[in-house]
Amino acid sequence: MQSLISETMRWLILFLLAVGCRAEEWDAYNFPNPTAGEFRECKMKTTANICDPDGVLSEQARYRLDHDLKQLESRTRQDHARTFCDKKGVTAAMAVARHVKGGSTEVSTDDMKFWVARDDRVPVYADEFTEIFNQQKSLFQQNQYQQALTNIMQKTW
């Protein structure tokens, strides 16, 4: 995992957590973008890297996870890199929803309730994400979403 910090690239991780309950059905076309002016629909007060339109997480949990997502970018910044994207560090976003239509065409773990989309250059691969997720499965089952998501994020940096 140490190589993740030393890699000079920008990438995106998208976590979609589907927690059982009938609600709005979300997909890539109707899910709000918290970085492009739809942050209020994401239950945030300003632009953010997390979106939780169904209110699965508490307000405190959303803001804590958003802070952690922004820390990931700061911790992976490479000030001496040549290009802006290489200097910028890892940009991650998190989407949390009760029900997601279909699945992901990028990477999907076996349980079909947790999806990760990543750039091909990201040095964390599908099997690693599956293993990281499986280590947190009991926390998800206990509805301890914030802790599970925090643990997953920390294992990627």
N, C-alpha and C positions, 0 to 999 in steps of 0.2 A: 504494500500500500504506500510505502514511502515514495515510490516512483511517481505516484499521482501528484504529489506536491512538487516534485522536481520537474515534471513535464511542463512545457511552456505551450499551453493551448487553452482555448476557450471551449467549453462544452456545456451541454444542457442535460440535466437529469429531470425527468418528469415522473413523479410518483403519483399514481392514481390509486387511491384506497377505496374500495367499494365495501361499505358496511351495510349489511342487510336491511332494509327498510324501503318501503315504496315511497318514492319522491320523484322529483324531476329526473328525467333521463337525460344524462349529459353525454355529449360526444365532442369531437374536435371542432365541430361547426357551431355549437351553441354554448360551449364552456367559456365563461368570462376570462378576459386577459387582465390580470392585476397590474401589468406593467404598461398597459395602453389605455388608461382611463376608465377601465371597468372595475376598479378596485372596490368600489362600494358594493357591487354585486358579489364580491368575494368576501364580504364582511370585514373589510379593512378601511381605515380612515384616510389612507394615502397610498400612492403606488407601492407595490410590494412584490415579493417573489413567491408568495403563497396565495392560493385561492381556495376558499372553503365555502362555496355558495349555499350549502345545505346546513351550515353551522354544526358540523360534526364535532369540531374542536371548540374549546372555550376561547373567549377573546384573548385571555392571557396566553394560552397555548399557541394560538395563531401568531401572536407577536413574538413570542419566544422562538418559534421555528423560523419566522421570517428573519429575525436577527441572526440565527445560526446559518441560514442560507447566505446571508450577506457576508458573514464571517468566512465562509468557504471561499468566496471570491477574494477577499482580502488576504487570507492565508496562502492562497496559491498564486498570488501576484508575483511576477518576475520583472522587477524594475530594470534589469539590464538586458532584457530581450530586445530584439530588433524591431518587431512590429507591434502595433497597438494591441491586436488580438492576443499575441503571445504575452505581452506585458499585463494585460487585463486580469488574467487569472480565470478560474472556473466560475462560470455563471450557472447557477442551478435554480430551478423553479419547482414548486410542489403544488399539486392539485389534489384536493381531498373531496370526495363526493360519495353520496350514499348509493347511487346507481349509475353505472356507465354502460351505454349501449355498446354492444360488440366488444371488441378488445383492441389490442395494439398490434399493428403490423410490424413494429420494431422488435421488441423483446417482450415476452410474456412468461411469467413463472407458471408452474404447473397448476396452481390453485385458481388461476384466472381471476383473482381479486387484487392483484398487485402488478402493475405494469411499469416498465422502465423504458424510456426512449433515450438513446444516447447517440452521439456522433460516432462514426467509425473510428476516429482517432482517440477516443477515450480509452485509457488503459485499464478500465475496470470492465470485465466482460460479463455476459449473461449468466454464466455459471457462478461467477463470484457474487453477482447481485442476488441470485437465487439462494445461495448459501447464507448471505448476509440477512436476507429476508427470513429464511427458515429459522435462524437464530432468534428472531424477534417474534415468531409466530404466537408464542404463548401470551406475550404482552398484547398483541392485537386481539386475541381471543378474550382477554380480560378487559377489553375496551380501554386499554392504556395506550391510546394512539400517539399522544405527544412523546412519551418515553420511547416507544418503538421507533417512531420516525427520527427522533434525535439520535438514537443509537445507530440507526442505518446511516444517517448522514455522517456521523463521527467515524464510522468504519470506512467511509469513502475518502476521507482525508487523512 
